Each structure stands twice: as C-alpha cells, then as structure tokens.
Amino acid sequence: MLGSIILSYLLGSVPSGVIAGRLKGKDIRRIGSGNIGTANAARVLGVPMALAVLAGDALKGFLAVYLGRWLGGTPTAAVLAGLAAVCGHNWSLFLGFKGGKGVATSFGACLALSPVLALTLVPIWVAAVALTRYSSLGSVLAAGAAPLMAAILRQGWPVFWFGLAGGTLIIIRHRSNINRLLSGTELRLGDRF
C-alpha cells in the first residue's frame, strides 16, 4: 500500500497547468492568480487549454485510485492513493511543494471511487457557478457537500472518508478565495486580470 501512495503522490505532482502553459510559452504561476488549475488556465491560456488542464488533473486522481486498487487491493488503499494524488497536486514535488487547489484531481479520484457521488456533486458546482459565476464558490460548496452526499447515498465508509478528507483539503486550499468572496473581490468566471 505504501508503494501505491508514493506513486500516486508522484503522479499527482505532475503539474498539468504548468505543462500546458509552457506549450503556450507562458508560466501560469506568474500570470493571473498564479494558480495552476483550470480557472486560471482559462483566463491565461484560453478555454481549450483549460479543458486540457482539467482533463489532465482529473486523470491523475482517477488513475491513482486504480493504482491503489491494483497495488493495495483494498478500498482503503484506493482512497489513500486518491488522496495522495490530491496532495501531490496541491504540494507538488516538482514545484517546490507548491501547487493547485485539488478540485479536478479530487473529482477524478471521486469518479473512480464512486461515480454516483461524483456525478451528484457536479450539479452542485454547476448551480453555484451558474448563479454566481464564482468557480471557487462552486468548488467549496461541492467539497462541503461531498461527505454528506456520500452518507446519504450510502457509498460506504471509505468513500465517506475520502469525501470528508478530500473536501476538507479543497476548502483549506480555498481560504484566500473565501476571504475574497467575503470581501467582494473574488474574480468571476470570464473576468480578466
């Protein structure tokens, strides 16, 4: 199980946003919000590259869960591997232990662990963003709902603990966004720097 956790952390550490930025001749960490995730990629690199970043980040979490299942053989191993990928994304070995906020990577892991839960959280994110145009608000609300929805949908304890731990990590990584939301200075989707 330890091997799958280490490999999943390394997989999660691969910075899709930085790679996409380099393909466009830009360092996404030095432009816009400086975040390596999808929202900043959309502002800095455009929607097509942002979708590639989203897919790359989600794939890291998805593959990590299967790596955990393959090497660890238990639901707990799969959950820990998924969380390790999220931690790799958030605190990347290749970026001096800096990184993103873990939303897409968490979604990919959640999709592999419990497609029902993952697809239940999507409308929460979509509704929040459609009503407010705040991607960060949608992410925080979906993250907060994850353990509750896992319990309601009876997805089992491993998935519940993934929802609780993964959701907590997302909310912690969005502290600055939450402060900007409260002060009215958070950027909306479509806003430019």
MIKOL-716550 format. One record per residue (C-alpha): residue in three letters; x negated, y, z. Coordinates in Angstrom, 3 decimals. Last residue first. Layout:
% residues N
<atom res="ALA" px="X" py="Y" pz="Z"/>
...
END
This chain:
% residues 193
<atom res="PHE" px="6.806" py="40.263" pz="-14.809"/>
<atom res="ARG" px="9.737" py="39.060" pz="-16.868"/>
<atom res="ASP" px="13.188" py="38.107" pz="-15.676"/>
<atom res="GLY" px="14.886" py="35.258" pz="-17.555"/>
<atom res="LEU" px="15.537" py="33.225" pz="-14.437"/>
<atom res="ARG" px="15.822" py="35.632" pz="-11.530"/>
<atom res="LEU" px="12.922" py="37.204" pz="-9.687"/>
<atom res="GLU" px="13.155" py="37.453" pz="-5.903"/>
<atom res="THR" px="13.081" py="40.995" pz="-4.510"/>
<atom res="GLY" px="16.404" py="41.084" pz="-2.637"/>
<atom res="SER" px="14.826" py="40.967" pz="0.833"/>
<atom res="LEU" px="16.484" py="37.661" pz="1.760"/>
<atom res="LEU" px="15.678" py="36.151" pz="-1.622"/>
<atom res="ARG" px="12.093" py="37.402" pz="-1.304"/>
<atom res="ASN" px="11.731" py="35.717" pz="2.098"/>
<atom res="ILE" px="13.222" py="32.503" pz="0.695"/>
<atom res="ASN" px="10.796" py="32.658" pz="-2.218"/>
<atom res="SER" px="7.863" py="33.044" pz="0.188"/>
<atom res="ARG" px="9.065" py="30.032" pz="2.178"/>
<atom res="HIS" px="9.585" py="27.913" pz="-0.947"/>
<atom res="ARG" px="6.792" py="25.415" pz="-0.181"/>
<atom res="ILE" px="8.414" py="24.684" pz="3.189"/>
<atom res="ILE" px="11.791" py="24.092" pz="1.491"/>
<atom res="ILE" px="10.262" py="21.693" pz="-1.019"/>
<atom res="LEU" px="8.359" py="19.791" pz="1.669"/>
<atom res="THR" px="11.524" py="19.470" pz="3.761"/>
<atom res="GLY" px="13.441" py="18.085" pz="0.793"/>
<atom res="GLY" px="10.758" py="15.495" pz="0.154"/>
<atom res="ALA" px="10.719" py="14.405" pz="3.802"/>
<atom res="LEU" px="14.501" py="14.277" pz="4.220"/>
<atom res="GLY" px="15.280" py="12.903" pz="0.789"/>
<atom res="PHE" px="12.488" py="10.319" pz="1.052"/>
<atom res="TRP" px="13.770" py="9.356" pz="4.492"/>
<atom res="PHE" px="17.280" py="8.872" pz="3.104"/>
<atom res="VAL" px="15.900" py="6.849" pz="0.188"/>
<atom res="PRO" px="14.064" py="4.511" pz="2.586"/>
<atom res="TRP" px="17.125" py="4.318" pz="4.868"/>
<atom res="GLY" px="19.650" py="3.153" pz="2.313"/>
<atom res="GLN" px="21.466" py="4.807" pz="-0.587"/>
<atom res="ARG" px="24.748" py="5.037" pz="1.291"/>
<atom res="LEU" px="26.145" py="7.795" pz="-0.981"/>
<atom res="ILE" px="26.979" py="9.943" pz="2.049"/>
<atom res="ALA" px="23.562" py="9.256" pz="3.589"/>
<atom res="ALA" px="21.626" py="10.051" pz="0.414"/>
<atom res="MET" px="23.846" py="13.117" pz="-0.045"/>
<atom res="LEU" px="22.903" py="14.406" pz="3.411"/>
<atom res="PRO" px="19.208" py="13.652" pz="2.841"/>
<atom res="ALA" px="19.169" py="15.511" pz="-0.505"/>
<atom res="ALA" px="21.384" py="18.506" pz="0.356"/>
<atom res="GLY" px="18.527" py="20.613" pz="1.694"/>
<atom res="ALA" px="16.466" py="19.917" pz="-1.403"/>
<atom res="ALA" px="19.396" py="20.779" pz="-3.680"/>
<atom res="LEU" px="19.929" py="24.056" pz="-1.810"/>
<atom res="VAL" px="16.229" py="24.945" pz="-1.860"/>
<atom res="SER" px="15.856" py="24.170" pz="-5.566"/>
<atom res="GLY" px="18.980" py="26.091" pz="-6.550"/>
<atom res="LEU" px="17.802" py="29.068" pz="-4.521"/>
<atom res="SER" px="14.383" py="28.943" pz="-6.188"/>
<atom res="SER" px="15.906" py="28.886" pz="-9.666"/>
<atom res="TYR" px="17.773" py="32.118" pz="-8.902"/>
<atom res="ARG" px="20.116" py="32.897" pz="-11.823"/>
<atom res="THR" px="22.879" py="33.482" pz="-9.228"/>
<atom res="LEU" px="25.996" py="31.566" pz="-10.306"/>
<atom res="ALA" px="24.395" py="29.381" pz="-12.976"/>
<atom res="VAL" px="21.352" py="28.779" pz="-10.751"/>
<atom res="ALA" px="23.444" py="27.639" pz="-7.795"/>
<atom res="ALA" px="25.716" py="25.500" pz="-9.972"/>
<atom res="VAL" px="22.788" py="23.882" pz="-11.817"/>
<atom res="TRP" px="20.900" py="23.026" pz="-8.624"/>
<atom res="ILE" px="23.986" py="21.465" pz="-7.010"/>
<atom res="PRO" px="24.885" py="19.779" pz="-10.307"/>
<atom res="VAL" px="21.400" py="18.137" pz="-10.406"/>
<atom res="LEU" px="21.585" py="16.761" pz="-6.848"/>
<atom res="THR" px="24.129" py="14.054" pz="-7.736"/>
<atom res="LEU" px="21.961" py="12.882" pz="-10.642"/>
<atom res="ALA" px="19.028" py="12.348" pz="-8.300"/>
<atom res="LEU" px="21.161" py="10.533" pz="-5.742"/>
<atom res="VAL" px="22.647" py="8.134" pz="-8.294"/>
<atom res="PRO" px="19.257" py="7.594" pz="-9.966"/>
<atom res="SER" px="17.886" py="6.374" pz="-6.632"/>
<atom res="LEU" px="14.179" py="5.616" pz="-6.250"/>
<atom res="ALA" px="13.091" py="6.320" pz="-9.835"/>
<atom res="LEU" px="15.221" py="9.460" pz="-10.109"/>
<atom res="CYS" px="14.058" py="10.552" pz="-6.653"/>
<atom res="ALA" px="10.435" py="10.298" pz="-7.749"/>
<atom res="GLY" px="11.142" py="12.359" pz="-10.856"/>
<atom res="PHE" px="13.104" py="14.909" pz="-8.827"/>
<atom res="SER" px="10.304" py="15.190" pz="-6.290"/>
<atom res="THR" px="7.813" py="15.845" pz="-9.100"/>
<atom res="ALA" px="10.155" py="18.464" pz="-10.567"/>
<atom res="VAL" px="10.589" py="20.271" pz="-7.241"/>
<atom res="GLY" px="7.067" py="19.931" pz="-5.849"/>
<atom res="LYS" px="6.265" py="23.543" pz="-5.049"/>
<atom res="GLY" px="3.092" py="23.916" pz="-7.045"/>
<atom res="GLY" px="-0.609" py="23.619" pz="-6.395"/>
<atom res="LYS" px="-3.517" py="24.349" pz="-4.136"/>
<atom res="PHE" px="-5.861" py="21.722" pz="-2.730"/>
<atom res="GLY" px="-8.867" py="23.126" pz="-4.631"/>
<atom res="LEU" px="-7.069" py="22.793" pz="-7.958"/>
<atom res="PHE" px="-8.183" py="19.275" pz="-8.969"/>
<atom res="LEU" px="-7.360" py="17.731" pz="-5.582"/>
<atom res="SER" px="-3.886" py="19.185" pz="-5.952"/>
<atom res="TRP" px="-2.006" py="20.305" pz="-2.858"/>
<atom res="ASN" px="1.607" py="20.624" pz="-4.021"/>
<atom res="HIS" px="1.276" py="18.218" pz="-6.944"/>
<atom res="GLY" px="-0.730" py="15.719" pz="-4.916"/>
<atom res="CYS" px="1.744" py="16.056" pz="-2.048"/>
<atom res="VAL" px="4.584" py="15.256" pz="-4.456"/>
<atom res="ALA" px="2.633" py="12.259" pz="-5.765"/>
<atom res="ALA" px="2.079" py="11.068" pz="-2.189"/>
<atom res="LEU" px="5.804" py="11.425" pz="-1.512"/>
<atom res="GLY" px="6.561" py="9.104" pz="-4.427"/>
<atom res="ALA" px="3.924" py="6.625" pz="-3.240"/>
<atom res="LEU" px="5.383" py="6.719" pz="0.284"/>
<atom res="VAL" px="8.873" py="6.039" pz="-1.072"/>
<atom res="ALA" px="7.700" py="3.135" pz="-3.246"/>
<atom res="ALA" px="5.746" py="1.619" pz="-0.356"/>
<atom res="THR" px="8.830" py="1.888" pz="1.846"/>
<atom res="PRO" px="10.953" py="0.149" pz="-0.781"/>
<atom res="THR" px="8.466" py="-2.760" pz="-0.720"/>
<atom res="GLY" px="6.049" py="-4.393" pz="-3.155"/>
<atom res="GLY" px="3.064" py="-2.228" pz="-2.371"/>
<atom res="LEU" px="1.174" py="-2.445" pz="-5.667"/>
<atom res="TRP" px="4.090" py="-2.695" pz="-8.093"/>
<atom res="ARG" px="6.691" py="-0.839" pz="-6.045"/>
<atom res="GLY" px="4.232" py="1.922" pz="-5.206"/>
<atom res="LEU" px="3.196" py="2.235" pz="-8.849"/>
<atom res="TYR" px="6.864" py="2.367" pz="-9.788"/>
<atom res="VAL" px="7.363" py="5.238" pz="-7.348"/>
<atom res="ALA" px="4.253" py="6.984" pz="-8.690"/>
<atom res="LEU" px="5.524" py="6.723" pz="-12.264"/>
<atom res="PHE" px="8.665" py="8.719" pz="-11.462"/>
<atom res="GLY" px="6.815" py="11.327" pz="-9.429"/>
<atom res="LYS" px="4.249" py="11.988" pz="-12.149"/>
<atom res="LEU" px="6.941" py="11.869" pz="-14.847"/>
<atom res="ALA" px="8.766" py="14.753" pz="-13.187"/>
<atom res="ASP" px="5.669" py="16.962" pz="-13.433"/>
<atom res="GLY" px="5.061" py="16.088" pz="-17.073"/>
<atom res="ALA" px="8.712" py="16.553" pz="-18.048"/>
<atom res="LEU" px="8.955" py="19.935" pz="-16.325"/>
<atom res="VAL" px="5.652" py="21.051" pz="-17.836"/>
<atom res="ALA" px="6.853" py="20.001" pz="-21.308"/>
<atom res="LEU" px="10.100" py="21.889" pz="-20.712"/>
<atom res="ALA" px="8.066" py="24.943" pz="-19.725"/>
<atom res="MET" px="6.061" py="24.603" pz="-22.944"/>
<atom res="PRO" px="9.277" py="24.761" pz="-24.991"/>
<atom res="VAL" px="10.709" py="27.590" pz="-22.823"/>
<atom res="GLY" px="7.875" py="30.079" pz="-23.118"/>
<atom res="LEU" px="4.331" py="30.152" pz="-21.735"/>
<atom res="VAL" px="4.428" py="32.889" pz="-19.087"/>
<atom res="ARG" px="8.077" py="33.173" pz="-18.075"/>
<atom res="ALA" px="8.951" py="29.527" pz="-18.746"/>
<atom res="ALA" px="5.697" py="28.361" pz="-17.135"/>
<atom res="ASN" px="6.576" py="30.389" pz="-14.045"/>
<atom res="ALA" px="9.879" py="28.542" pz="-13.723"/>
<atom res="THR" px="8.381" py="25.144" pz="-14.606"/>
<atom res="GLY" px="5.615" py="24.962" pz="-12.036"/>
<atom res="ILE" px="2.007" py="26.121" pz="-11.774"/>
<atom res="ASN" px="2.774" py="29.140" pz="-9.586"/>
<atom res="GLY" px="0.767" py="32.325" pz="-10.145"/>
<atom res="SER" px="3.951" py="34.389" pz="-9.943"/>
<atom res="GLY" px="3.295" py="35.882" pz="-13.355"/>
<atom res="ILE" px="-0.232" py="35.283" pz="-14.585"/>
<atom res="ARG" px="-3.366" py="34.104" pz="-12.782"/>
<atom res="ARG" px="-2.310" py="30.528" pz="-11.998"/>
<atom res="ILE" px="-0.880" py="30.116" pz="-15.497"/>
<atom res="ASP" px="-4.371" py="30.414" pz="-16.936"/>
<atom res="LYS" px="-3.686" py="31.163" pz="-20.589"/>
<atom res="GLY" px="-5.115" py="29.939" pz="-23.900"/>
<atom res="LYS" px="-1.878" py="28.269" pz="-24.992"/>
<atom res="LEU" px="-3.267" py="24.742" pz="-24.544"/>
<atom res="ARG" px="-4.841" py="26.022" pz="-21.325"/>
<atom res="GLY" px="-1.399" py="26.958" pz="-20.041"/>
<atom res="ALA" px="-0.042" py="23.473" pz="-20.700"/>
<atom res="ILE" px="-2.952" py="21.945" pz="-18.765"/>
<atom res="VAL" px="-2.403" py="24.369" pz="-15.875"/>
<atom res="GLY" px="1.315" py="23.581" pz="-15.799"/>
<atom res="SER" px="0.780" py="19.808" pz="-15.927"/>
<atom res="PRO" px="-1.628" py="19.903" pz="-12.972"/>
<atom res="VAL" px="-2.782" py="16.285" pz="-12.395"/>
<atom res="SER" px="-2.682" py="16.099" pz="-8.581"/>
<atom res="GLY" px="0.425" py="13.919" pz="-8.633"/>
<atom res="LEU" px="-1.551" py="11.145" pz="-10.302"/>
<atom res="LEU" px="-4.301" py="11.489" pz="-7.712"/>
<atom res="TYR" px="-1.738" py="11.325" pz="-4.890"/>
<atom res="SER" px="-0.133" py="8.318" pz="-6.559"/>
<atom res="LEU" px="-3.497" py="6.536" pz="-6.782"/>
<atom res="ILE" px="-4.166" py="7.162" pz="-3.087"/>
<atom res="ILE" px="-0.678" py="6.044" pz="-2.033"/>
<atom res="SER" px="-0.799" py="2.979" pz="-4.281"/>
<atom res="GLY" px="-4.142" py="1.955" pz="-2.790"/>
<atom res="LEU" px="-2.856" py="2.396" pz="0.755"/>
<atom res="MET" px="0.000" py="0.000" pz="0.000"/>
END
